[in-house]
């Protein structure tokens, strides 16, 4: 048996699919090797199909040939997609600029590249509407891209697409008080403190923060109890809340614009903002895969139609 027929063997096809199934299972245990564990069997299957198309001319004729050509392209594209994909998540506060270093990677293909470094946007405010019973209905997060001068809206099913990266909002979001700390003899420092996710952690809006210079603050946000019987809208900028700041046993209740003067420095509560959690997804093969899959289905339909058309005159009572 020649090498071409060996590569076209149905036994290699069965072995390739078995390896693909094993690779998918093994990827759960070794996520660092997941891309290769899936891409390698797909490459074997693509080689097997290429050899079959070379050895058996009937597989590359008419609609059947179109179908197998599209199937081969899909195998290669899926393998390429696993090697170049990216999945991650990001937490960003209102008023902050996108920082690629803040993105947490869930999975990444070995050939992904550094496309994240070229992305830029400014996070704006968000609103989330809830139905009675604290059931989340619609999320609208606003972002601004450099040079556009207008806000874009992102939701759970309305992504922002930047250079192929798709940003989706998640249920993970919360409050982010903006504070200014002025230490003794030091310039003021302003930043946002991200509190635990809300309303999932409604009664636990506490954060322990160490200011520059060593002062250890306990920060807690006190909000009104949720009215679970009625629908409501979460909008951090308009939420009525009090920031409780505690240092060395001294407790202070602050509204936006108020400050606390201590021996270690001055803590000023600027405003109440929010933070949003995003899911980031990148796979450059999705659109080509859809187009080629539809073309393959058309090729298979063409092939089956020709077969039915050829058999029609032989059926009893069928017109010539």
Secondary structure as UniProt FT lines:
FT   HELIX           3..7
FT   HELIX           10..29
FT   HELIX           31..33
FT   HELIX           34..55
FT   HELIX           57..60
FT   HELIX           62..84
FT   STRAND          86..93
FT   TURN            94..95
FT   HELIX           100..102
FT   STRAND          104..108
FT   TURN            110..111
FT   HELIX           115..118
FT   STRAND          122..131
FT   TURN            132..134
FT   STRAND          135..144
FT   TURN            146..148
FT   STRAND          151..154
FT   STRAND          160..162
FT   TURN            163..164
FT   STRAND          165..183
FT   TURN            184..185
FT   STRAND          189..194
FT   TURN            198..201
FT   HELIX           202..204
FT   STRAND          206..210
FT   TURN            212..213
FT   STRAND          216..223
FT   TURN            228..229
FT   STRAND          232..234
FT   HELIX           236..238
FT   STRAND          241..247
FT   TURN            248..249
FT   STRAND          250..254
FT   TURN            256..257
FT   STRAND          259..261
FT   STRAND          265..282
FT   TURN            284..285
FT   HELIX           286..312
FT   TURN            313..314
FT   TURN            316..317
//
